[in-house]
Amino acid sequence: MDKTRSLYPLRLPVQIKAAVREHSQARGVSMNRFLNSVIAEKLFALEYQAMFHHPRCKAILRRAAELVEQEEAQAQAQKSTGVEPGPIEPAESGDLLH
């Protein structure tokens, strides 16, 4: 057997197996291929979600929110003085963490 694959007997409730069969047939793929795709998509979603809980990502998102608030406050102040806000300068690499 291929060393990149393993065999895993899977016990499914009858209703889930029927739904898997229906969805796989509708897509013209085997149940195995369909289940592999569904599992891979779920794992990707879990990893993506976990990424946002990483401390470094949280710090970057907090800093980005602070920068947005600063820009909004600056635009509001300029608007109240009658001065049109200028273009927002693009951030330099690493600005979000400083």
N, C-alpha and C positions, 0 to 999 in steps of 0.2 A: 504494500500500500504506500502511497505517496506520503512522504514525511511532513508535508505541509498541511496535511489534513488528518483529522482523527474521527473515529466513529463514536457517536454518543447516542445511545438509545434514549429517546425522548418520549415521556408519557404525557399525552395531551388529553384534556377532557374532550369528549365526543363533539361538543358544540364548537370548540376552538378548532379541532381538526377539520370539521366540516367547513368552517369559515376559511381556513387556510386553503383547503382544496378549492373552494369557490373562487377565492381571490387569485390563486395561482393559475387556475384554468382561464380565468378572464384575461390574464396577462400573457397567457401562452407559455408559461414556464413551469418547471417541475415544482413540487411542494418543497423539495430540498432547496432549490435556488431561491424560491420566494422566502422561506424561513431564514436563509442566510442573509438575504437583503434586509429583511425586517430587523433581524438581530443587529446587523451592522449599523443600520440607521439609528436604532435605539442607543447603541454604545456611543456613536458619534454625538448624539444629543446629550448623553450623560457627561461625556468628556467636555463638550462645549459649555454646559452648565457649570461644571466644576471649575472651568477656567475663570469664570467670573467671581468665584469664591476665593481665588488665590489672593493672598495679601498684596502682592505687587500689582495685580490687575485692579484691586479695590483702590489702591493708592492712586493709580493712573486715572481711574474714573472720578475719584474725588477731586483730583487736581484739575481735570478737564471741566468739571462742574464749577469749580472756583473761577476758572478762567472765563467761562461763559457768563457767570454772574458779574464778573468785573467788566466785561465788554458791555453787558446790558446796562450796568450802572453808568458807565462812561457815556454810552449812547444816550441814555436818559438825561444825564447832566448836560450834554451838548445840545440836546433837543430843547431843554428848558431855557438855555441861553440863546437859542435861535441859531446856533451854529450847526450846520449839517455835519453829521459824523463822517469821517473819512473812511477809506477802505481798511479793513482789518488786515494787518500784516500777518503773513503766514508764520507759524511758530517754527523756530529752529529745532533741529533734531535734539531731543532730550529735554526740551522746555517744559514738558508736562511734569517732570519729576523735580524741578527746581523751584 
